[in-house]
Amino acid sequence: MFDFEGKTILVTGGSRGIGQAVAQVFAHHGARVAIHYHQQREAAKQVRASLPGSGHCLIQADLSNPVAVEQMISFTLTVCGQIDILVNNAGIYLEHPLDQTDYQGWTDIWQRTVNVNLLGAVNVSYCVAQHMISRRQGRIINITSRGAFRGEPTATAYAASKAGLNAFSQSLAQHLAPYNIAVTAVAPGWVETDMSRKALDSPAGDAIRQQSPLNRVARPEEVAQTVLFLASEPATFLTGTIVDVNGASYLRS
């Protein structure tokens, strides 16, 4: 069921955290991995070196730049020949409490967050979908967030961008289904990554872990395994689904 031999996966934000775990789990199941990064070239090179198999490549781009996105996909297709699976994982989280942020800072953070988290993923999806439509097959999996549902009081742009990505995923799932392209989203809660390490190691760490009845946060590998399943053939009929990976820290029905 998890044989991805001959498949190529593009992972945005693949130099660390969830993106790194996704790259590793797909490589272990035979896939060729295109690892996107923005600034963390050395980290991305280390991820590539850690992957089993051959043919893995690095792709640099600023996803907030639509021209750079188009060039990135063109380059990936030139190098790899095809993209079978797209995982939109790249994202930024910037705190900006409304009562503590000046207007200039507020508008700047909103623009930057939406440009990367939402429009970046939207534009990458557009460019990759054109290729997938011509082949009448593909998988697009968007990494969103529990924050899209429960809110992020001090990072409102982050929550809103992820909620937008959820809605985009479901709309795209309906539009691309006739082309045999499945689109899903994965919404993690707290995950043990470099991005969250400071908070998890702070005095607030225990309270964060206690949000889940499992008394811990997710491991990147757990999110990656969910992505792996959603990319598999048996998961086709799950298109349009948003999968919560939050250890029952936030429940919705």
N, C-alpha and C positions, 0 to 999 in steps of 0.2 A: 504493500500500500504506500510505503514511503520510499519508493525508488524514483529518484530524480535524475538518473543517469541521462545525459544528453540534453538536460534542461539548463537554461541560463536564468539566473535570478539577479536582479538589480536591487540592492539595498541602499537606501539613502541614509546618511548618518551612520555608516557602517564601521566607524573607527573605534567605537566603544559602546558600552552598555548593552541595551537591547539589540541594537544594530549588529554589534559584534557577535552576540549570541546567535542571532538569526543567520549570519554568514557562516558561522561554524557548524550549526546543526544541518543546514542545507548541504554544505560541502561534505559532511560526514555521510550524507545520503546520496552522494554522487553528482550534485549540481556543480556547475561552473558559476562562480560568484563575481559579480561586478560590484566593487565596494566604493560607494560614493563618500567623499569627505569634502569639507569646506576648507578648514585651516589645519586640521590635525593629520598632516601627511605622514609623520613618523609613526603615529599610532596606527594609521591605516595600513602602513607597510608591515607593521608587526602583526596585524590581524591577517593580512594576506599570507605572511610567512607561516602562520600557525595552521593554515587550512590544509587538509589532506587533498590529494588530487592535483590537477594541473590546469593551467589556462585562466586562473583567477586574475582579475585586473583591478587597477585603481582608477577612479574617475573623480576629478576635481570639478566643483562648480559651486557658485553662490546661488542657492535656490531662490533667493529673493529677486534675482535678475532673470526675467523671462527669456532673454536672448541666450544667457548662459545655460539655461535649462534645455533649450532646443539644441544647442551645440553639444551638450552632455549626452543627450539621447542619440544624436547622430553619431557621435564618436563611439558610444557603446555598441551600436549596431554595426559599425564598421569593424570594430575589434572582435566582437562576439558573434556577429551574424544574426542574432535573434535575441529577444527578451521574452521568456515564457512566463516569468513571475516578477511582479513589481511589489516591493515592500516599501511604502512611504513611512519611514521611521524618523527622519530628521526633524528636529523641533527645538525650540528654545523656550525657556521658562524664566521670565523676568518679573520680579515682584514690583508692584507699583500701587501701594495702598492709596486710595483716593484722597484720604484726609492727610496724607503725608507727602504727596507728590505734586510738584508745580505743573502748570498746564503744559509747558513745553515738554517736560519729561513724560507726562501722561500721553500726549499725542505721539511722541517719538516711540515710546515702548509699544503702544497699540499698533502703529504702522509696521514696526520691525517684526512684531510677533505674528501679525496677520500675513505679512509678506512671506515669511518662512513657513509657519505652521499650516496655513490654509492655502494661500495662493501658490506657494512653492509646490505643495503636494498636488494641487489642482492642475498646475501646468505640466508637471512631470507625468501625471496620469493622462492628460490630453495627448502629449507627444507619444507616450508608450502605447496608448489605446489605438492610435492610428496604425501602428505597426501590427498590433494584435488583431485588429479588425481585418486587415488584409490576409492574415493567416487563419482567421476565424477560430481563435483559441487564445486563452490566457487567463491569468489570475492577477488581480490587484488587491492588495491587503494594506489597509491604512491603520497605522498605530495612533489611536486617539487617547482618551483618558477618562478615568472615573470623574475627573473634575468637570467634564462636559455635563454631567448629571447632577452632581452634588454642589457644584460651584467652587470657585477659588476666590475667597474674599479679598486676598491681597495680590492676586494675579488674575484679574478679571479678563484681560486680553487672552491669556492662555486658555482659560475655560471656554471663552466664546469661540476661539479659533478651533478648538477640538470639537465643540458642538457643531460648528459649521462643517467640519470634516466628516462627522457622522452623517449629517444630512446629505452631503455631497456623495458619500459612499452609497447610500441607499438609492439616491436618484440615479447614479451611474449604474448601479446593479440592474435597475429596471431597463435602462437604455441599452446596455451592452449584452444583456442576456441572449438576444437573438443571434449574436455572433459567437456564442459559446464562451463568453468571457464572464467569469464570476468575480464579484466585487464584495469584499467583506471588511469589517473593521474590528480591531481588538482594542479594548478599553481597559488598560491596567490601572490599578491603584498605585500605591508606593512600590517602587522596585529598587532593589539593592544595586545601585549604579554609582558612578563617579558623581553624577549630577545630584544625587540625593544623599551622598555620604556625609556631608557636613550636617544636615538636619538629623540624620539617623544617629550620628555620634554625639549630638548635642543633648542637653538635659531633656529636650522634648522627644528624644528618640523612643523611650519606653512608651509614651502616650501614643506615638505614631504606630508602633507595633501592636499596641493593644486595641487599635481600631478594628483589627481582625480577630475573630474568636480563635484563630490559629496562633495568635500572639507573635506574629512575625510579618514581614513584608515579602513580596514576591522575589524570586530569583530571576535574573534575566533569562535563564534557560527555560523557565516555566512559560514565559511569554513566547519565547522562540518555538517551543514545542506546539503551542497553540497555533502559531502562524504556519508551522509545517503541516499540521492537519488541515487547516483551511486551504492550503495550496494543493492538497491531494485530490485525486479524482473522486473518491467517495464523498467529499465535502461539497461537491458542485451545487447540490440543492440547498445549501446554506447561503447562497448568494443573497446579499442584502442584510445579512445578520451582523449585529454588533455583539461581540463576545466579551463579557466582563471577566477580567482576571484580577480580582481584588480581594480574594480570601474572605468573601462575605462581609467586607468592611462597609460596603454600600450595596443595598439590595433594591431592585426595581422590578415592577411587574406590569 
